[in-house]
């Protein structure tokens, strides 16, 4: 994958990460109050940091998505982004655009999901 395309996908991943965090935290009155509120004495700042950390305790699904986004960003840095973890072939650019943190190409994902379904039976 070219450096230009990697940069495009890195921006896409960072955008998705910001959007996910914003969606998770918007509407939360405590977060909204703390978002731009980092002033006061040391005790106030420590409490605000503690509150912000507590707000980061999302549901498992949300944590998983953030982990996948962070892992995709790491794969960009280590040069493995865009390659299927199963067949090692390039993942279709359209798939990466739709799901930039995907680990598998369409064919391998289909096989993976079939295997998971069989295991549940």
N, C-alpha and C positions, 0 to 999 in steps of 0.2 A: 504494500500500500504506500502511496506517495506521501511525502511530508505534508503536502497541501490537504490531502484527504484526512490524514490523521489529525491535523489541526481542526478541520471541520468537525470531526467526530468528537474531539476533545471539547470543543465549544458546545456541541449538542449535549454531551454528557453533563457538563457543568451547568448548563441551562436546566436540564432535567433534574439535577440534584437540587438546585436552588428552588425550582418550582415545587418539587416534592416537599422540601423543608417548609416552604412558605405555606403550602396547602395544609400540611400537618399542624402547623403552629398558628396559622391565622384563625381568628375567631376565639382563640384562647386568651381570655382577658389578662391573665397573668403575663403571658408572653408579650402581648401588645404593650402592656405597661413597662415591661423590662427591655423590650427590643432596642430602644434608643436611650435607655435610662442607665447610664454607667457613671454616675457621679455620687458624691457623698464621701463620708469618711470610710476608713478601711473596713469597718464592720458592715456598712451598707453595701459596699462593693462585693465583699465576700458573700453576703446573703444573696445579692443579685446573681452572682455566679452560681451559687448553690441552686437557686430557683431555676435558672436557665438550664442547668444540668438535669434537674428533675423533669423539666418539660421535654427533655430529649428521650425520655423513656416511652417510646412508641410501642404500638402493637408489633407482634413478631413479623407480620407481613410487611409493615412499613420499614422495620429494621432490615429485613431481607432485601428490600428494594434498594435502600441506601447502601447496603453492603455490596450489592451487585454493581451499582454505579461507581462506588469507590474502587472495586476490583477492576472494572473496565478501565478506569483512569490509570490504575497501576499497570495494566496490560499495555496501554499506550506507551508508558514510560519504559517498560522492559522489552518492547518490540514484538509482543505476541498478539496485540489487538487485531481483530478481524479474521483470525484463524480459528476454525472449528476445533474444539478441544478433543473431539473424537477422531475425525478423519484427517485433521491438519490442513484441510483445504481452505481457501479463502471463502469467507462468508459473503454472500451476495450483498452488494451495497444497498439495495432497496431494503433488505431485511435489517441491516445495521441502522439505516435511517429510521425505520419504524420502531426498532427495539435496539437501541445502541449498546445496551449492556448484555446482549445475548451471548451465550457461550458456544452455541451450536448452529450449524447450517440447518436449513429446512429439513433435509433428508435425515440427518442424525437426530434432530429434535423429535421428529416423528417416531423414529425407532426408540428413542429414549422414553417418550411418553407411552408407547405401546408396552415397553418393558415394565414401566411403573404400574400400568393398569393390570397387567398379568400378575404382578407381585401382590396386588391388593386382593386378588381372587382367592 
